[in-house]
Amino acid sequence: MRDLFDRMNEPAEVNVAPDRGRGVIARYRTFLPVSESTPIVSLGEGGTPLIFSPRLSAIVGRGCEVYLKYEGLNPTGSFKDRGMTVAVSKAIERGAAALICASTGNTSASAAAYAARAGIRCVVVLPAGKIASGKLVQAFAYGAKVVAIDGNFDDALRIVRELGQRDDFAIVNSINPDRIAGQKTAAFEIVDELGDAPELHLLPLGNAGNITAYWAGYREYRDAGKSRTLPAMLGFQAAGAAPIFHGRVVEQPETIASAIRIGNPASWEAAKEAVRDSHGVVDIVTDTEILEAQYWLATHEGVFVEPASAAPIAGLFKCCEPARAPAYPFTKIPEASRIVCTVTGHGLKDPDVMADRLTTLNAVAPNEQEVLRAIEES
Ligand code: F0G
């Protein structure tokens, strides 16, 4: 028995993903900053479904097709895993002993998992009381050292940047270019599936790494002759945390979509460039619109996403009403457009937003009549 436990606790050799289907590095190696000597740390991320949405397509009309890139089906339930496999593989290659990140919850979940896989330590610095419970559970479950600060995400990232000056820590936030490199594989997958880039790409905007990554991915793939066109990039911030939309730092960002509760995004300039060069737009959606879109998507398409991920869906609804969206570069969505919305994280990450539904669930007597009565009431 002792023998078995000893063996279970031995650090494993870093796993080597052999080929396609074994994560984004194996699939898109030539587009990524890895070499033969990079030890690949992968959990089989990527390859997420691009789900056709018949009801959203009908709402948009004009012969448009709407697809959902469902990133909640990555190994830790968000798109962060695409970047983390590259960032952690490169950190191991450089001999890092520990990872560190600031997070609104998903980066920390992903960093903790990939650190566990690689057999190194992980420290996550989080705004106290502002992390969705599912994400916090993940950081603990994967064995990360969790440090909560009395401050917001922007404070946490500032501290992590300072700690990253020391040799001990490899920063795995999206200020690390390896993260952006990995995340651009989502754009590759979309083009591989559609045969070309979509006309419009909608996604939530927080620290603005993901829009930067997608735009880099679409351009690189076009330059490599894999696609002919580029999409317009449409980024959506929560109304209470909309620094890019307003053009100024938000000191006290507030939104129910805790993943994008960010007042001073690290990739601000790159995001502006992506929007400008793609003839896209940055817009805002309110918390009410976000929650309505989240519920609509789950109940009409069977796709349950976390609140931040519903921001582009709320944004798409806005796009359909030009009167509500005067900032758009088009008055109407062009006919027969293919529209992709990235839904970035799984709904189970943040059960707290549905807490009132759980607490108002009253038990009835255990007989057929009472259960029937309860069914009719609802
Ligand atoms: N959606 C989800 C579910 C996220 O977790 C994030 C960012 C975003 C959208 C925004 O992406 O920052 O690249 O613009 N989450 C980071 C984190 C900040 O710490 O998990 P972005």
Boltz pocket constraint, residues with backbone or C-beta under 6 A from the ligand:
constraints:
  - pocket:
      binder: B
      contacts: [[A, 78], [A, 80], [A, 102], [A, 103], [A, 104], [A, 105], [A, 106], [A, 107], [A, 108], [A, 174], [A, 204], [A, 205], [A, 206], [A, 207], [A, 208], [A, 209], [A, 210], [A, 211], [A, 259], [A, 260], [A, 306], [A, 308], [A, 309], [A, 344], [A, 345]]
      max_distance: 6.0
